[in-house]
């Protein structure tokens, strides 16, 4: 206990001086290090501030450049979209022209086929494969060929419209992405160090696997523009082709239609001429029949007129054959009576001309029937060609679409 209450050891003055010197030296050293750290920190802060400002300025410039690039490609896409939309609208009008032209071919084809069918009802010798029928068959073939060509062209047009719309869709999707990217970069360009809603973002510098290179970015839009331009050029070429087809087919159909109409007119004229000649022949036959009937009547009257003299002569001979005995003499009276009977009988027998006349009359009657039948055939043909066919063809009108 006594040892615990002993006074602490005392230092001598030299130790005290050394301790003070060491405190001063340590303090001065610490101060020096601190000053150097402050100076280095100030230099580092200044350097970091300058670097940060320079980097942020560079980033701002890059953002602005990127915005200009996006605006450039957006404008390119907008221009191409406008062109492909306009071209598609024009091509749709050409599609309508094709559809109307195709529809307009239906009635002429039906009429041509009806004309061929009606002309099968011609009778007798008039059922001939004439120029009208040849041209009608050709007209049907031309119409069927035109319908087939227009149908194929319409299918090609529908496919081109589909391709145009596909290119339009790609442009619109690209434009939509460009618009979104531009909005984002506009937002980024508006940000400053004093913007209220800036914040830390975890994993912001992480590069995802779906990032593309600037070259691929440019190629993507460039491909969309080139595809749209290609389809627009194809559409322009197709429109020129459609124009040519519509013009040529309309000309071909009009030409063939006129050829058929001319053939009909010529054929009707020929049939009318033939009918007129037949009617002239019929009139001649009718006159000849009348003459022959008069001739037969005259022959019959002449024969009838000889019956009296024959009867008188034969009655006289019969009576004189009853003369008695020697009075039954072959005298001049008997001779003349016998001669008279023979002469009249001979003359009557010569009237075989009546039979010949009857034969000729029957022949004329047959000729009359034949001519009347042939005239009826011609009338039937004229009704078919002039009334049924030609009037039906008046409704055929080929126009350009």
Phi, psi and omega per residue, in radians:
X1 nan -0.648 3.136
X2 -1.172 -0.565 -3.127
X3 -1.276 -0.555 -3.140
X4 -1.180 -0.448 -3.085
X5 -1.610 0.217 3.136
X6 -1.324 2.545 -3.141
X7 -1.208 2.555 3.127
X8 -1.103 2.780 -3.123
X9 -1.219 2.601 3.123
X10 -1.817 2.490 3.126
X11 -1.623 2.687 3.108
X12 -1.495 2.908 -3.086
X13 -1.037 -0.606 -3.103
X14 -1.169 -0.678 3.108
X15 -1.144 -0.646 3.126
X16 -1.108 -0.748 3.126
X17 -1.117 -0.712 -3.121
X18 -1.149 -0.717 -3.134
X19 -1.095 -0.750 3.114
X20 -1.107 -0.745 3.134
X21 -1.090 -0.725 3.141
X22 -1.117 -0.674 3.096
X23 -1.103 -0.754 3.141
X24 -1.152 -0.732 -3.114
X25 -1.150 -0.749 -3.129
X26 -1.138 -0.710 -3.132
X27 -1.146 -0.802 -3.138
X28 -1.076 -0.685 3.114
X29 -1.122 -0.793 3.125
X30 -1.085 -0.711 3.130
X31 -1.108 -0.725 -3.141
X32 -1.103 -0.770 3.125
X33 -1.107 -0.700 3.130
X34 -1.114 -0.738 3.133
X35 -1.095 -0.725 3.127
X36 -1.118 -0.697 3.128
X37 -1.114 -0.727 3.117
X38 -1.093 -0.773 -3.140
X39 -1.103 -0.753 3.133
X40 -1.140 -0.669 3.123
X41 -1.132 -0.755 3.115
X42 -1.072 -0.747 3.112
X43 -1.108 -0.751 -3.141
X44 -1.135 -0.739 3.117
X45 -1.083 -0.723 3.124
X46 -1.129 -0.742 3.138
X47 -1.142 -0.778 3.134
X48 -1.098 -0.703 3.141
X49 -1.095 -0.798 3.131
X50 -1.119 -0.751 3.133
X51 -1.112 -0.762 -3.133
X52 -1.094 -0.784 3.134
X53 -1.094 -0.731 -3.133
X54 -1.139 -0.790 -3.135
X55 -1.106 -0.773 3.129
X56 -1.109 -0.658 3.085
X57 -1.119 -0.718 3.089
X58 -1.105 -0.721 3.122
X59 -1.104 -0.730 3.111
X60 -1.053 -0.713 3.109
X61 -1.143 -0.732 3.129
X62 -1.116 -0.697 3.105
X63 -1.086 -0.752 3.131
X64 -1.110 -0.735 3.087
X65 -1.071 -0.724 -3.138
X66 -1.129 -0.712 3.098
X67 -1.057 -0.700 3.122
X68 -1.159 -0.694 3.095
X69 -1.092 -0.782 3.136
X70 -1.104 -0.732 3.122
X71 -1.088 -0.694 3.126
X72 -1.074 -0.891 -3.122
X73 -1.218 -0.549 3.061
X74 -1.103 -0.729 3.106
X75 -1.134 -0.735 3.095
X76 -1.058 -0.789 3.128
X77 -1.146 -0.703 3.110
X78 -1.053 -0.810 3.136
X79 -1.066 -0.789 -3.118
X80 -1.198 -0.631 3.094
X81 -1.109 -0.768 3.119
X82 -1.062 -0.737 3.138
X83 -1.133 -0.790 -3.088
X84 -1.235 -0.591 3.079
X85 -1.142 -0.791 3.120
X86 -1.089 -0.764 -3.113
X87 -1.130 -0.680 3.112
X88 -1.126 -0.710 3.108
X89 -1.088 -0.747 3.124
X90 -1.146 -0.727 3.132
X91 -1.123 -0.590 3.073
X92 -1.108 -0.643 3.078
X93 -1.171 -0.602 3.078
X94 -1.199 -0.615 3.073
X95 -1.083 -0.727 3.101
X96 -1.082 -0.706 3.102
X97 -1.078 -0.739 3.112
X98 -1.089 -0.768 -3.124
X99 -1.108 -0.740 3.120
X100 -1.153 -0.719 3.115
X101 -1.112 -0.732 3.114
X102 -1.113 -0.730 3.133
X103 -1.152 -0.632 -3.107
X104 -1.210 -0.289 3.132
X105 -1.405 -0.287 -3.057
X106 -1.144 -0.837 -3.086
X107 -1.134 -0.830 3.092
X108 -1.015 -0.646 3.122
X109 -1.152 -0.782 3.126
X110 -1.072 -0.746 -3.124
X111 -1.140 -0.760 3.120
X112 -1.072 -0.747 3.119
X113 -1.167 -0.656 3.084
X114 -1.144 -0.675 3.103
X115 -1.065 -0.778 3.098
X116 -1.088 -0.712 3.140
X117 -1.173 -0.756 3.122
X118 -1.085 -0.674 -3.089
X119 -1.264 -0.208 3.014
X120 -1.231 -0.267 3.141
X121 -1.516 0.020 3.004
X122 -1.092 2.613 -3.040
X123 -1.965 2.765 2.999
X124 0.987 -2.419 -3.077
X125 -1.175 -0.318 -3.131
X126 -1.308 -0.208 3.063
X127 -1.382 1.246 -3.017
X128 -2.018 2.549 3.077
X129 -1.427 1.382 -3.018
X130 -1.588 -3.024 -3.120
X131 -1.083 -0.661 3.135
X132 -1.052 -0.804 -3.112
X133 -1.154 -0.700 3.120
X134 -1.078 -0.756 -3.124
X135 -1.266 -0.579 3.062
X136 -1.131 -0.747 3.088
X137 -1.070 -0.729 3.112
X138 -1.132 -0.688 3.120
X139 -1.087 -0.758 3.097
X140 -1.052 -0.766 3.135
X141 -1.108 -0.737 3.122
X142 -1.092 -0.801 3.139
X143 -1.093 -0.751 3.120
X144 -1.136 -0.669 3.090
X145 -1.138 -0.729 3.123
X146 -1.133 -0.759 3.125
X147 -1.063 -0.728 3.127
X148 -1.131 -0.768 -3.137
X149 -1.116 -0.802 3.137
X150 -1.120 -0.633 3.108
X151 -1.106 -0.789 3.110
X152 -1.118 -0.715 3.134
X153 -1.138 -0.653 3.104
X154 -1.132 -0.719 3.088
X155 -1.090 -0.743 3.116
X156 -1.098 -0.674 3.128
X157 -1.156 -0.749 3.097
X158 -1.059 -0.713 3.121
X159 -1.142 -0.715 3.134
X160 -1.153 -0.672 3.080
X161 -1.081 -0.708 3.108
X162 -1.083 -0.761 3.130
X163 -1.138 -0.695 3.096
X164 -1.075 -0.749 -3.129
X165 -1.199 -0.577 3.075
X166 -1.136 -0.776 3.089
X167 -1.098 -0.707 3.105
X168 -1.068 -0.748 3.141
X169 -1.076 -0.785 3.133
X170 -1.080 -0.719 3.113
X171 -1.119 -0.741 -3.125
X172 -1.139 -0.721 3.112
X173 -1.122 -0.740 3.107
X174 -1.116 -0.747 3.116
X175 -1.112 -0.690 3.120
X176 -1.063 -0.769 3.113
X177 -1.153 -0.703 3.124
X178 -1.104 -0.708 3.133
X179 -1.103 -0.767 3.128
X180 -1.114 -0.783 3.128
X181 -1.088 -0.693 3.139
X182 -1.162 -0.688 3.101
X183 -1.097 -0.718 3.135
X184 -1.142 -0.808 -3.135
X185 -1.204 -0.549 3.028
X186 -1.100 -0.718 3.097
X187 -1.114 -0.766 3.139
X188 -1.096 -0.687 -3.130
X189 -1.175 -0.443 -3.110
X190 -1.435 -0.234 -3.097
X191 -1.300 2.415 3.024
X192 -2.270 3.077 3.140
X193 -1.163 -0.290 -3.100
X194 -1.834 0.076 3.120
X195 -1.133 2.311 -3.016
X196 -1.099 -0.640 -2.965
X197 -1.661 0.302 3.055
X198 -1.279 2.643 -3.017
X199 -2.771 2.909 2.993
X200 -1.346 2.469 3.106
X201 -2.237 2.065 -3.131
X202 -1.163 2.455 3.108
X203 1.026 0.470 -3.114
X204 -1.163 -0.520 -3.080
X205 -1.585 0.057 3.141
X206 -1.295 2.248 -3.135
X207 -1.637 2.026 -3.132
X208 -1.335 2.902 -3.090
X209 -1.279 -0.272 -3.097
X210 -1.607 0.159 3.044
X211 -1.208 2.502 3.100
X212 -2.037 2.817 3.139
X213 -1.390 2.739 3.083
X214 -0.976 -0.611 3.129
X215 -1.134 -0.751 3.110
X216 -1.151 -0.616 3.117
X217 -1.085 -0.782 3.128
X218 -1.170 -0.756 -3.131
X219 -1.055 -0.663 -3.104
X220 -1.050 -0.883 3.136
X221 -1.209 -0.655 3.136
X222 -1.102 -0.694 3.106
X223 -1.120 -0.734 3.108
X224 -1.075 -0.726 3.119
X225 -1.146 -0.771 -3.127
X226 -1.144 -0.710 3.097
X227 -1.087 -0.757 3.128
X228 -1.117 -0.708 3.120
X229 -1.152 -0.682 3.107
X230 -1.089 -0.804 -3.138
X231 -1.176 -0.599 3.090
X232 -1.138 -0.741 3.102
X233 -1.135 -0.722 3.080
X234 -1.070 -0.684 3.135
X235 -1.161 -0.706 3.095
X236 -1.076 -0.775 3.120
X237 -1.117 -0.687 3.132
X238 -1.144 -0.679 3.119
X239 -1.112 -0.701 3.090
X240 -1.105 -0.709 3.108
X241 -1.105 -0.773 3.133
X242 -1.076 -0.755 3.107
X243 -0.987 -0.816 -3.139
X244 -1.119 -0.743 -3.128
X245 -1.118 -0.810 -3.125
X246 -1.087 -0.733 3.138
X247 -1.159 -0.810 -3.084
X248 -1.179 -0.765 -3.121
X249 -1.135 -0.683 3.112
X250 -1.098 -0.745 3.112
X251 -1.109 -0.765 -3.140
X252 -1.084 -0.762 -3.119
X253 -1.170 -0.738 3.110
X254 -1.091 -0.753 -3.133
X255 -1.080 -0.834 -3.122
X256 -1.171 -0.654 3.107
X257 -1.065 -0.746 3.128
X258 -1.185 -0.650 3.096
X259 -1.063 -0.765 3.127
X260 -1.121 -0.750 -3.137
X261 -1.102 -0.725 3.095
X262 -1.114 -0.725 3.110
X263 -1.092 -0.694 3.093
X264 -1.084 -0.836 -3.123
X265 -1.068 -0.752 3.129
X266 -1.117 -0.727 -3.115
X267 -1.176 -0.706 3.103
X268 -1.085 -0.712 3.109
X269 -1.109 -0.745 3.120
X270 -1.083 -0.772 -3.119
X271 -1.159 -0.698 3.109
X272 -1.110 -0.722 3.099
X273 -1.083 -0.780 3.138
X274 -1.114 -0.712 3.124
X275 -1.115 -0.723 3.126
X276 -1.097 -0.728 3.124
X277 -1.138 -0.715 3.104
X278 -1.109 -0.701 3.111
X279 -1.141 -0.625 3.077
X280 -1.137 -0.762 3.100
X281 -1.109 -0.693 3.129
X282 -1.086 -0.725 3.111
X283 -1.084 -0.717 3.103
X284 -1.100 -0.761 -3.140
X285 -1.107 -0.743 3.131
X286 -1.087 -0.715 3.074
X287 -1.093 -0.731 -3.120
X288 -1.184 -0.642 3.084
X289 -1.079 -0.768 3.122
X290 -1.068 -0.747 3.128
X291 -1.122 -0.741 -3.121
X292 -1.169 -0.668 3.101
X293 -1.101 -0.694 3.075
X294 -1.116 -0.698 -3.140
X295 -1.106 -0.785 3.129
X296 -1.101 -0.734 3.112
X297 -1.063 -0.700 3.137
X298 -1.168 -0.703 3.127
X299 -1.120 -0.765 3.127
X300 -1.104 -0.658 3.122
X301 -1.157 -0.702 -3.132
X302 -1.108 -0.713 3.118
X303 -1.152 -0.739 3.131
X304 -1.105 -0.640 3.140
X305 -1.137 -0.402 -3.101
X306 -1.483 -0.177 -3.111
X307 -1.131 -0.682 3.140
X308 -1.076 -0.941 3.122
X309 -1.031 -0.691 -3.138
X310 -1.098 -0.804 -3.124
X311 -1.084 -0.739 3.126
X312 -1.065 -0.816 -3.099
X313 -1.125 -0.809 -3.126
X314 -1.172 -0.602 3.079
X315 -1.140 -0.731 3.096
X316 -1.072 -0.794 -3.141
X317 -1.105 -0.751 3.128
X318 -1.058 -0.757 3.136
X319 -1.155 -0.722 -3.084
X320 -1.277 -0.336 3.067
X321 -1.227 -0.211 3.102
X322 -1.674 0.181 3.080
X323 -1.139 2.492 -3.092
X324 -1.433 2.593 2.919
X325 0.831 -2.223 -3.050
X326 -1.232 -0.218 3.137
X327 -1.256 -0.295 3.087
X328 -1.293 1.235 -3.009
X329 -1.821 2.406 3.078
X330 -1.435 1.234 -3.048
X331 -1.502 -3.074 -3.106
X332 -1.120 -0.545 3.112
X333 -1.134 -0.801 3.135
X334 -1.065 -0.751 -3.124
X335 -1.037 -0.828 -3.080
X336 -1.197 -0.667 3.112
X337 -1.080 -0.831 3.105
X338 -1.030 -0.758 -3.140
X339 -1.098 -0.678 3.139
X340 -1.138 -0.803 3.136
X341 -1.058 -0.786 -3.138
X342 -1.090 -0.717 -3.117
X343 -1.134 -0.818 -3.118
X344 -1.154 -0.750 3.129
X345 -1.043 -0.738 3.124
X346 -1.090 -0.745 -3.131
X347 -1.148 -0.670 3.106
X348 -1.126 -0.731 3.127
X349 -1.108 -0.467 3.108
X350 -1.262 -0.163 3.140
X351 -1.341 0.364 3.007
X352 -1.098 -0.186 3.027
X353 -1.024 -0.494 3.120
X354 -1.090 -0.740 3.106
X355 -1.094 -0.745 3.114
X356 -1.092 -0.686 3.124
X357 -1.125 -0.719 3.091
X358 -1.065 -0.722 3.103
X359 -1.060 -0.804 -3.139
X360 -1.116 -0.657 3.131
X361 -1.125 -0.711 3.094
X362 -1.113 -0.708 3.105
X363 -1.095 -0.731 3.095
X364 -1.120 -0.669 3.123
X365 -1.129 -0.741 3.083
X366 -1.092 -0.718 3.117
X367 -1.101 -0.667 3.096
X368 -1.059 -0.827 3.136
X369 -1.094 -0.734 -3.136
X370 -1.092 -0.766 3.137
X371 -1.160 -0.728 3.132
X372 -1.110 -0.694 3.091
X373 -1.121 -0.727 -3.126
X374 -1.180 -0.657 3.081
X375 -1.125 -0.686 3.090
X376 -1.103 -0.687 3.075
X377 -1.050 -0.786 -3.141
X378 -1.140 -0.697 3.102
X379 -1.102 -0.707 3.084
X380 -1.084 -0.752 3.127
X381 -1.109 -0.778 3.124
X382 -1.100 -0.681 3.113
X383 -1.102 -0.744 -3.136
X384 -1.156 -0.869 -3.044
X385 -1.322 -0.805 -3.001
X386 -1.487 -0.706 -3.064
X387 -1.560 -0.965 -3.071
X388 -1.256 -0.940 -2.991
X389 -1.372 -0.942 -3.030
X390 -1.149 -0.687 3.101
X391 -1.177 -0.629 3.096
X392 -1.152 -0.623 -3.101
X393 -1.311 -0.232 3.108
X394 -1.114 -0.432 -3.136
X395 -1.405 -0.159 -3.133
X396 -1.356 2.120 3.107
X397 -2.406 1.997 3.138
X398 -1.669 2.082 3.131
X399 -2.217 2.831 3.109
X400 -1.405 2.457 3.107
X401 -1.984 nan nan
